[in-house]
Amino acid sequence: MRDAAPTTIHLKDYEPFGWLIDSVHLTFRLDPGKTRVISRVAFRPNPATRNRDFRLNGEHMTLIRASIDGQDWKPHVRDGILTAQVPDAPFEWVAEVEIDPAANTALEGLYMSNGMYCTQCEAEGFRRITFYPDRPDVMAVFTVRIEGTHPVMLSNGNPVDSGEGFAEWHDPWPKPAYLFALVAGDLVAHSDTFTTVSGREVDLNLWVRPGDEGKCAFGMEALKKSMRWDEEVYGREYDLDVFNIVAVDDFNMGAMENKGLNIFNSAAVLASPETSTDDNFERIEAIIAHEYFHNWTGNRITCRDWFQLCLKEGLTVFRDAQFTSDLRSAPVKRIRDVIDLRARQFPEDQGPLSHPVRPESFQEINNFYTATVYEKGAEVIGMLKRLVGDAAYAEALDLYFARHDGQACTIEDWLKVFEDVTGRDLSQFKRWYSQAGTPRLTVEEAWRDGTFTLTLSQATPATPGQPDKLPQVIPVAVGLLTPNGDEVRATEVLELTQARQSYSFDGLTARPVASVLRDFSAPVVLDHDLSPEQRAFLLAHDTDPFNRWEAGRALAGQCLLDMITEDAAPDTAYLDGLTAVLRDDGLDPAYRALMLGLPSQSELAATLHQRGLIPDPQAIWEATETLRQTTAQHMQDLLPRLRAEAQIEAPFRPDADQAGKRALGSAALALLSRLDSGTQAAADYACADNMTLQLSALSCLLKAGKGEVELAAFYDQWRGDRLVIDKWFGLQVALAAPEQAAETARRLSAHAEFNWRNPNRFRAVFGALAMHHAGFHHASGAAYQLLADWLIRLDPVNPQTTARMCSAYQTWRRYDDDRQALIGAQLDRILAQPDLSRDTTEMLTRIRGS
């Protein structure tokens, strides 16, 4: 039977736990099917509350015994909650439970991955390990003893003892249970050391399965760069004697920041030139930095409750973006982040899954690990930094670390340090945390007698549960250009605080061209009615790299919309302007490669929907293909030169310089392949000496309708490498024609190497199908049904991955009645399953709506 009706938890109902914990001692006697966990916990009354209810969380376990101060105790256990009458005084609680890691396919708590024990406790996985107050505001010092026959047995903190069949660890820093970690198995270490700014030497280990040792060097260097950067930029020094990272094949997320023992999805840490693309390298570098930066923004200072998730995640995403910008190209990083925000977070904001950066309620917290919490949360931090300035931001962060070290905090605590440092009232700015939806920023211009006036208006559409929106604080970075392309004045940040405000610029000799929302200074939809000629001017002359790219993107978008709605021909003015930019050898190759990108097909569908039109996914796909083909023909004389410029004679390096050249060369090859039917791509595939070039050439061949021989050879070459084979699976779905996408996914799901229980492999096939806009929304509805079939199968095994994949359906109300009927039928079919998880039930109920 389906679980009982899920309970909705509200932020307004928060109250502290009735007990503080002085220490936790855990003993694990490992066994695949019958692991014994003995917990010894020192409780004392919490003076911050009079509520002395003793309620511990515990799921999927058998209670063997329990005692209080050495006396046997008989608690009551029901529906995952243990209750007991306990003394109103300090006492020691001991419980022994039995759990079954081998049967734990949900990949929460303690589970097994290819014979290795590992844990994932965020958000509420610790309750699958033992009975405990599994909430982030309960912090304690942990000591752990692991008993077993495994060569390597790891936990949080520092090693304190080991011997035949056991290992003991102690973490001196208080932490909530979600940061607990344990790993045991046959592992080998890639080791190094790091000397902190105060002179302490820290042992570093990246633990992997035997055979993966050759994929560790880049991850180790990324860790050391992260540690040094955090010291230099934020003044944060590492605080333990050892830092361990473990690569795990079966992992629902990218990685987890457990104190001193980070557990990583193998795809987020293992890298080599032969098996990883430049994008893989950059992603790994960023994720390692992200999880390391959590040591202070998430671990030393954590969340009071899960509604404050953005407190640690938004801030840490912002910090890892700063890190990547410093190591690589800041403009390229900013553009890529905005592309991702528009592809993932904007649809969330505009649909049934919309929620504030800090939600007001939830039923299943796993469903709120979203782009809104992470990426929009980071944008809110960026706006705050832009408003107060770099110096005040640095001072506020120092105060934050000094004031709240060792505490579980709230957004109010975070904003208060900025108010104390700057004297600003941030109550209106706080609406970014409480109001859902993407504001629409409208720009009007006026010119009279040497005065240029910009009038800015803001409006945020209604979202579920929030029909009426109040004005927010929106920092709008603006530059003005003269008709010959010179800057009139330095970029200024206009603070829009009302529904409508005007700003005047005096003493001008000619009407300027306004460059608005430079560096994407706020996560808004910009409505600035510029002519194609003005956009072409900004494409040619804007000194702000983001807005120069944005001008080209807007021209491409309008060109595609005209092709879709008016059957217009591709705009030669856009193509001429784009060609001129690509001829500029002074520009970063990675930046020029981004210039060749087009708005995503989902983004075009959203724009059409916002304009009151019904998007046709097939028409969008055809227009996009036509524009790419026309671009190739328009640039046919330039493409060989671009490709030649991108050739690299030096040994492979995954740095920004080489990666940028490879990106431009791959973009040029993709267009060239449309003209030569893949001839050059076949030659490039034959001589490729790294995964970036090999996968680029193979993609071009498949797109040209060729590559069957190379695809088979690629599989034969890499069939022993699980992460590369994930690429092999995903590539075929992503590049299939719309009418073949669902069938390609179905065929691959029957392949002998399709392990649907592994999240990476499942996402490789069905994540690629969901992102194939025209294929997923093909009029047959085949993809809707296929994905639903697999979600029904996966949900009893791994509810987290199932629930996250449900977001593929979230934009269904954009489309025509026939497609809505097809999707609605699949949503109802999944919801009708008798044993559907809480995770999936909540997601689909929100998506289905009324």
N, C-alpha and C positions, 0 to 999 in steps of 0.2 A: 504494500500500500504506500501511497505518497506520504511524505513526512507531514506532520501536523502543520497547520497554517503557520508560516514563518512569522516571527515576532519583528516588528519594526522598532528599531532603536533610534531615539531622538537625542540630538545634541543637548537640548534644553533639560533633559532628565539626568544629566551627569551628576554623580556624587562619588566622593572618594571611597575606596575600599576601606573596610573597617579595621584592617590590620596592616601593620608594617612588617617587613621581613628583614631580619638582621643577617641571616645567612641561609644558603641552600647547599646541601650536600647530596649529590646524585651518584648512585652506583648502577652501572649497566652491566648485566651479565648477558652478553650477546648470544643470540641463537636465532636463525632465520625465521622460525615459526613461533618461538616461545622465548622471546627476550624478557628477562626480568628487570624491572626498574625499581630501585629502592630510593625513595626521597626522604630526606631528613631536613625539615624546615623550621627555623626559629621565628615564630610569630610573636608580635606584641601589639597591644591596642594602638590604633591610630588616633592621636588627640585631635585630628582635624575633623572628625566625625563621631557622632554618638551611635551610628548604626553598627551594631556588632554582629550582623548576620554573617555567618561563616559559610560561604558558598565557593566551592572550587569547581573548575571546569575539567571534564574528563570524558573522552569519547573513544569508542572502539578499543576498549581494554577491559580486563578482568581484575577486580580488586581482590588481592590475596589476603591482605591483612592491613590493619591500621591501628595506630596507637597515639595516645597523647600523654606526654611525660612518662613514657614507659608502660602505661596501662593500656590494655587492649580496648579498642573503641569500635563501636558499631555505627558508622555513619549511614545516612540514607542516600541512595544513588538512584536518580531517575532523569531520563531525557538529557543525559550529558552533564548533569549538575549533581555534585556531592554536597550535602548539607549535614551539619552536626552541631550539637550543643557543646560549646567549648568554654573554658574559663575566661572570665573578663580580666585577664592578667597574662603576662608572657608565658608561653608554653612551647614545647617542641612537638611538632607533628611528624609522624613517620607513616609512610604508606609504601606497600609493595604491590606492584601491579604486573600483569603479564600482557604483552602486546605481540603482534604478528607482523614484523616488518616485511616479510616476503609477500604477504597478501595486500599490502598497502599500495594499491595502484594509483591512488589519488595523488601521490607524491607530496603529501603533507605530513609533518611529524617525522618519525623515523621510518625509513623505507629502504629498499634495496635496489641498486642499479648495477646490473651485470656482476653480481656477487659482492658488491661494495655496499656497506652501510653508509647512509648519509641522511641528513635532516634538511627540512625546510619548515621553519616555524612561523614565518610572517605570512599572513597576519595572525592566524589563530591555529597554528599547527602544533604548538606545544601541548595543547590539551589532548593530543593523540599519543603523548609520551607518558604523562603521569597526571594525577590530579593536582591542580595548581590554579591560583587566580591569574588566568591567562588574559591579562590586560596590560597595556603599555605603561600605565602609571605606577605599577607595582615593580619596584626596582630592588635588586638584591645582589650580593656578592655570591658567586657560584664556585663551588669546588666539585670536580667530577672525577670519578674513578671508572675506567672502562676495563672490563674483564673479557678476554677472548683470545683467540689464537692467531689474530691477524698481525701481519708484519708492521703495519702502521695504524696507530690509534690516536686520533686527534680530537681536541675540544678547544673551547675558548681560552684565551689568556696565555699564561706561561706554563711550560711543563715543570712539574715539581718532583715527580718520581716515576720510575718505570722499572719493569723487571719481566721475568718470564710470565707471560699471560696477563699483564696488566699495564696500564698507564694512568697517571694522575695529572690533572690540570687544575690550575687555580687562576681565576680572573679577578684581579683586585678591584676592578671598577664596577660599581653597581649597574645592573642592566635589567631590562624587562625580559620576560621569557621569550618573546619573539626573536631576540638576538642570540638565543642559545643555538649551539651547533655541535655536531658530533660526526666524525667520519672514521671509518675503519675498513681496511681492505689491503689488497696487494697493490701498493703504489710506489712510484719512484719519484724522487725530488730533483728539480732543477733549483739549485741553491745559490744564494749570493748574500751579501751583507749591505747594510746602509748605515752610514754614520750621520746621526742627527745633528742639528745645528748646535746642540749643547755638548756634543762629543760622545753620546752613547752609541754603541754599536748594536744594530738590530739584525737578527738572523732572518733572512727571507727565503721562503720555500714555495715553489709552485709544484704541487703534487699532481701526477698524471698516471694513467694506466701505462704499463710497459708497452713500448712501441711508439708512444707519443712524445718521447723526450726531445725529439728534433723540432718540436713546435712550441717551445717554451721561451726561447731567448727574447723574442719581441715583447711578450707579456711581462717578463721580468724587467726589461728596460722601461716599459711603460709605467710599471709600479714605482720604480726609483725616480722617474721624472715627476710622477704625481706627488711623491713624498717631499721632494725638494721644492716643487712649485707651491705646495700648501704651506711650507715654512716661509717661503719668500713673499708670497702674495697675501696670505691670511695669518701668518704668524703661528701656525698650528703645527706642533711637533708630535710625532708618534709617541705613544705612552706605554708600550709593552716591550718585552725583550725579543719577541718573535712575531712575524707576520706570515701567516700561511694562507695560500690560495689552493683550492682543490677543484679540478675539472671533473664534472659529472655529466654523463651522457643524457640521463633522464631527469630533466629539470623543467618545471613549468615556466620559469621566468628567465631573464638573462643572467642574473647573478643576485647574490644576497650578501649584505654587509656585516654579517655576524662578527662580533667583536674579536678581532685577531685571527679569525678563521673564516675567510670569505669563501663561499661555495659558488662556483660558476658553472653555468651551462657550458659544455665543452666548446660550443660554437662561439662563445663570447670571450675565449681566452687562448685557444690553440691557433697558431698561425705559422705559416711558412710561405715563401714566395711561390713554391710549386703548388700549394693547395689553397691559398687564400688570395682574394682580390684586394686591390687597394682600398676598396670600401670596407672589406672585412678588417683590414689592419686599422683603419681609422676608427671603426666602431669598437674594436677590442680596446684600443688605446683609451677611448672615451669611457667605456664601461668600467675598465680597471680604475681609472681616475674617479669615476662616480662612486664606486663602492668604497674606495679608500677614503674619499672626502667625507663619506658618511661617518667615519670614525669620530669626527667632531659634530657634524651637522646631521644627527640622527642617533648616534650612540652615546657620546658624552652628554649631549642634550637631545632628549627624545621627545615623543609626543605624549601629551597627557591622556589623550583618547584617540581613536582612529579617525574622528572627524578632523583632527589636526594633521592628517597625513601629508598635506601639502607643505606643512611647516618644515619637514625634513626633505621631502622629495622635490618640491619646487625649488628650494634653496640649493639643493645639491645638484639638480639638473642645471641650474644657472651657473654654479661653480664649475661643473665639468665643461659647459659651453665656453666659459672664460678660458679654461685650460686649453681646449682645442684651438680656440682663436689665437692664443699666444704661441702655440707650437706650430700652427699651420697658417692658413689664410683667414683672417678675420672676416673679410667680406664674403668669401665663399662659404664659411661656416654659417654666417648669418642667413645667407640666402637658402642654404640647405635646411636650416632650422625652420624657416618660414614655409618652405615647400612642405615640410613634414607637418607643421602646424595646420596648414590649410587642408592637407590631405586627411588628417586624422582627427584633429580637435575641432575644426570648424563644423564638419558634419555632426559631430557629437553635440555641439552647441545648438545646432539648427534642427535637431530631431528629437525623438521621444526619449533618448538617453541623456538629454541635457541636464546638467546639475551644476551647482556652484563649485568654485575651486575648493571651498570648504562646504561639503554637503550638510544639510540639516538633519538628514535621517538616512538610514539604510537597513536592509534586511540581511544582506550578505556582504561583508566588507571586501571580500575578494573582488567583487564587481566594481569597486571604486578605485582600482589601480588603473586609472584611465589617463588619456592624453590631457584631459582637463586638469586633473590633479598635478600631473608631471609637467607637461609642456606649457600649458597656460599658467600653471603655478610659477614656472620659471620666468615667464613673460612679466608676471606681476612683480617679481623681484627686480627684473630689469627696469621696469618703469619707476619703481621706487628709487633705485640707484640713480636713474637719470634725473629725477626730480630733486633729490637732495644733493647730488654731486659726489664725485669720487672721494673727496676727503671726508665728508660727513658719513658716507657709507662705510668707509674703513673704520672710523671712530665708533660708529654704531655697532659694527660687528665685534670690535674689541670689547665693547660694553656687554654685548649679548653673551659672549663666551665667559666673561668674568662674572656676570650676574647669575647666569643660569647653568653653569657647569654642574653636572650631576643631577639635573632636574628633568621632569617631564612637563613640557610647556605647551602654551597655546599661541594662537595667532595674536591674541591681545598682548602677550608677553613680548612677542617679536616686534610688533609695531610700537610698543611703549619705548623700547630703547631708541628708536628713531625719533620719537617725539621728545625724549629727554635730551638727545644730542642736538637736535635742530630747533626745538621750540615750536615745531609745526603741529597743527591739529590734523591728525590723519583719520579722523572719523569718517569723512567722505571717501577717502581713498580705500578704506576698509570694505566699501561696497564691492570692490573687485573680488573679495573673498566670499561674499554672501549672495551676489546676483549672478544668475546663470545667463547664458546667451552671449553672442558676439555683437558689440555695439556697431552701428553703422554711422560712419563719420562722413558728413556731407560738406563739401567745400564750395563756396560761392565767391566770385571775384568781382571787384569793381576798381575802375581806374579813373582818376579825375585830378587834373591840375598838379601832377607830380606826386600824388598820394595813391598808393596801392592798398586796397583793403581786402582782407580775407575774412569771410564770415563762416564760422564753423558751427555745425549743428550735430548733435548726437541723439540717437534713438536706438534703444535695444528692443528687439521684438519680444513678444510674450513667449515664455517657455513653460513647460509643465509645472504647475503649482505656483508660478510667478507671472501673473498676467500684466502687472504694472511695474514699470522700472523707473528708478530714480536716476538723475544724472550722476555720472561718475567723473573722477578726475582722470583726464586723458592727456598725457604729455604728447604734443604734436610737434615734432622737429621739422622746421621749415627752412628752406633756402630759397634765395631769389637770384635768378640768372638774367643778365642783360641779353638783348637780341644777338650779340656776338658770342655768347656763351660764357662770359666772365661772371664771377660771383659778385653780386651787389654788396652783400654783407655776410658775415659768418653765420653758420647755422644757428638758429634760435629755437628754443623749446617754448612753445606756447602752451600754457596750462588751461585746458578747456574744463571748466567746472560746472557750467550751466548748460541748459538744453541748447542755447544758441548764444554765441558771443562773436564780436567783431574785433579785428586787430588791424591797425593801420601802420603803414610804412611810408614815411614822408621824405621829401627831398630827392626824389628820383627823377632822372632826366628822360627816361623812356619806360614804357610799360614792361615790367619784367615777366619772365616765365617762372611760375611758382613750382618749386619742388617740395611736395608736401609728404609728411610722414617718412622722413629720411630715416634710414637704418631700421625701418619698420618699428618706430618708437612706441607703438601700442598695438595690441592684438585686436584690431578692428577691421571691418570691411570699409574701404575707402571709396567714396563716391565723388570723384572729381571730374567734372565734365570737360575734359581736354579734347581738343581736336586731334585727328591723326597727325597733323603737321606739328602740333605742340609735343605730342608724344615722341615723334621722330626727332624733334629738336633735343628733348631730354635724353633720348637714346644716344644721340651723338655727343652731347655736351655736358650732361649732368656730372658734377664732381663727386656726388654721393654714389658709391658703387652699387648699393642696394637699389636706389631709385633709378639708376641707369638700367640695371637689369629689369626692374619692375616696368619701366617704360616699354622695353622690348616685349616683355611678357604680356602687357596690356594690348599692345598692337597685335601680337599673335592671337590673343584671346578674341579680340574683336574681329579679326580676320576669319577665325574659325566660326564664330557665331554668325557672321554674315554668310559664310558658306553653308551653314546648317539651315538657317532660317530663310535666306533669300536666294540660295543657289548661286551665290556670287563666286567669281573666280578669286584665287589667292591674290592678296594685295601686293603688287610689285614694290610699292613704297616701303612696306615692311621688309620685304626680301632685300631690297637695296640697302636699307639701313643696317640690317643684320649682317650683310656681307661686309659692309664698311667696318663694323666692329670687329669681325673675325679677321680682317686684314691688319688690324692694329697689333703688331708684334710686341708693343710695349705693355699689353695687358697680360695678366696672369693666364696661362693656358687653361687652368681649371675654371677660371671665370668665363673665358670664351666658350668652354665646353657647356657650362650652364646656360649661356646665352642661346645655345642651340636647342635647349629643351623647350617643350610646349606645355601649356596648362594641361593638367591631367584631365582625362575624359570624365571622371567623377566631378571634378571642379567645374567643367563646362556644363554638366547636367545640373549642378546646383545653381549656377548662374541663370540658366534657362528657367528653372523652377522659380527662382526669386523674381523673374520678370513675368511670371504668370503663364509661362509656356510649359508644355509637357515634353520633357526630353525624350528623344528617341536614341537609345544607346547605339543602334546600328548606324544611324545617320551621323552620330558624333564620331564613331570609329572611322567611317568612310571619309569624313572631312579631314580628320587628323592624318589619315594615310595619304590623302591627296595632297595636303600641305607639305608633308614630309617629302613626297615624291617631287613636288614642284620645287621645294628648297634644294633638293639634290641637283635637279636640272639647272636651277638658277646659279648654283655655285660649282658647277662641274669643272670649271677651270681652276678654282681655288682649292678644291678638296685634295687633289694629290699633293699640293704644296703643304697643306695643313698636316696631312698624314706624314709627309717626309720630315717636317719640323719636329714631329713628336717622337721620332725614332731615337732610342737611347743606346749608346754604345757601352756606357759604364755598367758595372755590375749592379744587379737589382738592389734598390733601396726603397723601403716603404715610406719615404718622406714626402713632404708636400710638393717639392720641385718635380721629382720623377712622377709622382702620382698625377699631378696636373697635366704633364705632357701625355701620359698614357690616356687620361680622360679625354683630352682633345683629339688624340689620334683615334681612339675608339669611336668618338662621335663622328669624326670625319669618315671613318671606315663604314659606319652604319649607313651614311648617306651615299657613299661611293658604291656600296653593294647594291643599291637600288638602280644603279646605272650599268654596272658590269655583271649583274646576276651572280654576284658572290665570287668572282674570279680572284680578286685580290684577297678576300677573306679566306679562301681555301689555301692560298699561298701563305698567308699569315698564320693560319692554324698549323700548318706543317712545320713551321719554324719557331712557334711560340715557346719561350723558355720560362714562362711564369703563368700563373692562373689568370691574372687580369687579362693578358693578351689572348690566352687560349679560350677563355670563356667569351670574350668579346668577339673573336673570330667565329666561334661556334654559333653564337647568337645571330650574327649576320648571315651565316649560311642557312640556318633554320628559317629566318625571316624571308630569305630569298627563295624558299621552297626547296632547298637542297640540304646537304649535310647529313644524310642518313648514314653514310659510311663513317663520317667523323663522329656522329653521335654514338654509334656503336663502339668505335675505337675509344672514345672518351670513357664510356662505361667500363670497357675492358681494362683500361689503364688505371682507373680509380676505384674499382669495385671493392677494394679492401679498405678504402677510406670513407667512413660513414658521413663525414661532414661534406666532402666533395660530392658524394652521391646524393645528398640533399639538394645540392645545386642542380644536379642532373635531373632529378624529379621536377623541381620547380621550374626550370627553364622550359621544359616541354609544354607545361600548362600555360605559362605566361606568354609564350610566343605562338600558341595555337590560334588559328582563325576563330572568330566568334562562334561559328556554327560547330566547331570541333572541340571547343574548350572543355565542355562537360564530358564528352566521350573520351578525351585524352586523360582527364582526371580519373574517370572510371576505369580505364584500361590500366593506368599506373597503380591504382589502388588494388589491383589484382596481381601486381608484380610480386615476385617472391621476396624482394627486399623492402617491400612496403610494410613497415612495422607501425601499425596505427596506434599502438600504445606509447610510442615514443613521441613526445610533443614536437620535436624538431622535424621528424619525418612527416607527421600529420600536417603540420603547418606548411611544409614544403609543397605539398600537393594541394591541400584545400585552402591554405592561405593564398597561394598563387591563383587559385580559381576565384576566390572572393575578390581579389584585386584586379582581375581581368574584367573590366567594366562591361564591355560589350558581350563577353562570353558568359559572365555570370547572369547578366540580364537579357540573355538571348530569349527571343519571343517564345520559344518552345517551352521554357520553364524547366528544362532538363537539369540545369545547374542548381536551381532552387531545391528540386527534389533530391538530387544526389547529395548535396550538403546535408539536408535534413536527415536522410537515411543514415549518414555517418555520425551526425550529432546524436541521434537516438542511440546508436551503438556505443558511442564513446562516453556518454554522460554517466552511466553507472560505474565506469572505470576511472574517469578523470573529469570531475565536474568543472574544475577551474578552466582547463583548456576548452571544454565544451562551451561554457558560458562566454568566454572571450570570443570564440569563433561566431557566436550568435550575432555579434555586431555587424556581420556581413549583411544582415537584413535591415539595418537600422534606417536606411534612407528610402524604404519601400514606398512611402507615401508620395514620393516625387513623380512616380511613373504612371503610365496609363492604367485604365481600369482593368484590363486583361492581366497585366503583370501584377497589379495589386491583388487580384483574385488568386493568382497562382501562388504568390508569396503568402498571402493570408491563410490559404489552405495548408501550407507547410508549417506555418507557425502554430496553427491549431492542432495539426497532427503531432507535433513535438509536445505541445502543452498537454495533450491528452494521454501521454505516457503515464502509467500508474506510479512509477517509482522515480519520477523526475527529481533531480537534485534541487536544493534551495537556490544554488547559484544560477542554474539555468532557468528555473521557474521565474525568479525575479527579473532576469534580463529579458526573457521573452514576454513576460507580462507587461513590462514597460514599453518594449518595442511594439507589441500588438496594440496596446491602447484600447480605445473603444471602437 
